[in-house]
C-alpha cells in the first residue's frame, strides 16, 4: 500500500515534469503574462514604471512562448531559455517581475515561479538521463527527442524510497537542543 502510494506520487511527478505538460503550461503562463501587460496598459494609473513593466510582460511573454514552441531564432540566439535548466531560472525571474499588488499579478507570479521549479527539476532529470546515456549508449540520447517522455522517476526506485521513508520515520526527532 505504501509502495503503491509512492509509485502513484512518482507517476504524478513524472507528469508534472513531462515535456508536453511543461510546454503547454509554459505557453499558457506566457499568454497570461502578455494579457497582464495589456491589462496594465489599460487599467494602471499613468506611471512610467508600470508602463515599462507592462511592455516587458508583453515582450518577455512573447519570447517565452516562442522558446516553448522551439522557434529557431530562440534556440540559436537565446540558448539559455531553449533548455529546461535555463528556462527554470527564467520563469522564476518572470515570476518575480510579475509580482504585483493585484490578485492576478500575484497568481501569475506564483504560477511562473512554480513553472520555474518544475523546469529546473526537468532539467536535472535531463542531465541525469544524459549521464546515464553516456554510460549506456544503446539507450540513445533522450535530450534530443522531445517526442518521447523520459521516465526518470520510475517504479524501480519505489523500494529505495520506501526504505528511506521507513528509515526517517524510525529516527527520533529532537524538539530542541535540550532534549536528550
C-alpha positions as CSV (number, residue, x, y, z in Angstrom):
1,X,0.0,0.0,0.0
2,X,2.8,2.4,0.9
3,X,4.8,1.5,-2.2
4,X,1.7,1.9,-4.4
5,X,1.1,5.4,-2.9
6,X,4.8,6.3,-3.6
7,X,4.5,4.9,-7.1
8,X,1.4,7.0,-7.8
9,X,3.2,10.1,-6.4
10,X,6.2,9.3,-8.7
11,X,3.9,9.0,-11.7
12,X,2.3,12.3,-10.8
13,X,5.7,13.9,-10.6
14,X,6.7,12.5,-14.0
15,X,3.6,14.1,-15.5
16,X,4.4,17.4,-13.9
17,X,7.9,17.5,-15.5
18,X,6.9,15.9,-18.8
19,X,7.9,18.0,-21.8
20,X,4.4,18.2,-23.0
21,X,2.9,19.5,-19.7
22,X,5.8,22.0,-19.3
23,X,5.3,23.3,-22.9
24,X,1.5,23.6,-22.6
25,X,1.6,25.3,-19.2
26,X,4.5,27.5,-20.2
27,X,2.6,28.7,-23.2
28,X,-0.5,29.3,-21.0
29,X,1.6,31.2,-18.5
30,X,3.2,33.3,-21.2
31,X,-0.2,34.2,-22.6
32,X,-1.3,35.2,-19.1
33,X,1.8,37.4,-18.8
34,X,1.0,39.0,-22.1
35,X,-2.6,39.6,-21.1
36,X,-1.4,41.1,-17.8
37,X,0.8,43.5,-19.8
38,X,-2.2,44.7,-21.9
39,X,-4.4,44.9,-18.9
40,X,-1.8,47.1,-17.2
41,X,-1.7,49.5,-20.2
42,X,-5.5,50.0,-19.8
43,X,-6.0,49.8,-16.0
44,X,-2.8,51.1,-14.4
45,X,-2.6,54.7,-13.5
46,X,-0.2,56.8,-15.5
47,X,3.1,55.7,-14.1
48,X,6.2,55.3,-16.4
49,X,7.4,52.3,-14.2
50,X,4.1,50.5,-14.7
51,X,4.1,51.0,-18.5
52,X,7.7,49.8,-18.8
53,X,6.8,46.7,-16.8
54,X,3.8,46.1,-18.9
55,X,5.9,46.4,-22.0
56,X,8.4,43.9,-20.5
57,X,5.5,41.5,-19.7
58,X,4.4,41.5,-23.4
59,X,7.9,41.2,-24.9
60,X,9.1,38.5,-22.4
61,X,5.8,36.6,-22.7
62,X,6.2,36.5,-26.5
63,X,9.9,35.4,-26.1
64,X,8.9,32.7,-23.7
65,X,6.1,31.4,-25.8
66,X,8.5,31.3,-28.8
67,X,11.0,29.4,-26.6
68,X,8.3,26.9,-25.6
69,X,7.4,26.4,-29.3
70,X,11.1,26.0,-30.1
71,X,11.4,28.7,-32.7
72,X,14.7,28.7,-34.5
73,X,15.8,32.2,-33.6
74,X,15.3,31.4,-29.9
75,X,17.4,28.2,-30.0
76,X,20.1,30.0,-32.0
77,X,20.3,33.3,-30.2
78,X,18.8,32.7,-26.7
79,X,20.1,29.2,-25.9
80,X,19.6,29.8,-22.2
81,X,15.8,29.6,-22.4
82,X,15.8,26.9,-25.0
83,X,16.6,24.2,-22.4
84,X,14.8,23.3,-19.2
85,X,17.8,24.3,-16.9
86,X,17.8,27.7,-18.4
87,X,14.0,28.2,-18.6
88,X,13.6,27.4,-14.9
89,X,15.5,30.5,-13.6
90,X,13.9,32.5,-16.5
91,X,10.4,31.6,-15.3
92,X,11.4,32.3,-11.7
93,X,12.7,35.8,-12.9
94,X,9.5,36.4,-14.8
95,X,7.5,35.5,-11.6
96,X,9.4,38.0,-9.5
97,X,8.9,40.6,-12.3
98,X,5.1,39.9,-12.5
99,X,4.6,40.0,-8.7
100,X,2.3,43.0,-8.1
101,X,-0.4,44.3,-5.9
102,X,-3.4,42.9,-7.8
103,X,-4.6,39.4,-7.2
104,X,-4.0,38.4,-10.8
105,X,-0.4,39.6,-10.7
106,X,0.2,37.5,-7.6
107,X,-1.4,34.5,-9.2
108,X,0.6,34.8,-12.4
109,X,3.8,35.3,-10.4
110,X,3.1,32.1,-8.3
111,X,2.4,30.1,-11.4
112,X,5.5,31.3,-13.1
113,X,7.7,30.5,-10.1
114,X,6.2,27.0,-9.9
115,X,6.9,26.6,-13.6
116,X,10.5,27.7,-12.8
117,X,10.9,25.0,-10.2
118,X,9.4,22.3,-12.4
119,X,11.6,23.3,-15.3
120,X,14.7,23.1,-13.1
121,X,13.5,19.6,-12.0
122,X,13.1,18.6,-15.6
123,X,16.5,20.0,-16.5
124,X,18.1,18.0,-13.7
125,X,16.3,14.9,-15.0
126,X,17.6,15.6,-18.5
127,X,21.2,15.9,-17.1
128,X,20.7,12.7,-15.2
129,X,19.4,10.9,-18.3
130,X,22.3,12.3,-20.3
131,X,24.8,10.9,-17.8
132,X,23.1,7.5,-17.8
133,X,23.0,7.5,-21.6
134,X,26.8,8.2,-21.8
135,X,27.2,5.1,-19.6
136,X,24.7,3.0,-21.7
137,X,25.0,4.2,-25.3
138,X,22.4,1.8,-26.6
139,X,19.6,3.8,-25.0
140,X,20.2,6.8,-27.3
141,X,20.3,10.4,-26.5
142,X,16.9,11.3,-25.0
143,X,17.8,15.0,-24.7
144,X,17.4,15.5,-28.5
145,X,14.0,13.9,-28.6
146,X,11.0,15.6,-27.1
147,X,8.6,13.2,-28.7
148,X,9.1,10.5,-26.0
149,X,8.7,11.2,-22.3
150,X,11.6,10.3,-20.1
151,X,10.7,8.3,-17.0
152,X,13.4,9.4,-14.6
153,X,11.2,8.7,-11.5
154,X,10.3,5.2,-12.4
155,X,8.9,2.4,-10.2
156,X,12.3,0.7,-9.8
157,X,13.0,3.5,-7.3
158,X,10.0,2.7,-5.2
159,X,11.8,0.2,-2.9
160,X,14.6,2.7,-2.3
161,X,12.2,5.5,-1.5
162,X,10.1,3.2,0.8
163,X,13.2,2.2,2.8
164,X,14.3,5.8,3.1
165,X,10.8,6.8,4.3
166,X,10.9,3.9,6.9
167,X,14.4,5.0,8.0
168,X,13.4,8.6,8.5
169,X,10.3,7.5,10.5
170,X,12.4,5.5,12.9
171,X,14.8,8.3,13.7
172,X,13.8,10.3,16.8
173,X,13.3,14.0,16.3
174,X,14.6,16.4,18.9
175,X,12.3,19.3,19.6
176,X,15.1,21.5,20.8
177,X,18.8,21.2,21.8
178,X,17.9,20.4,25.4
179,X,16.1,17.1,24.6
180,X,18.4,14.1,25.3
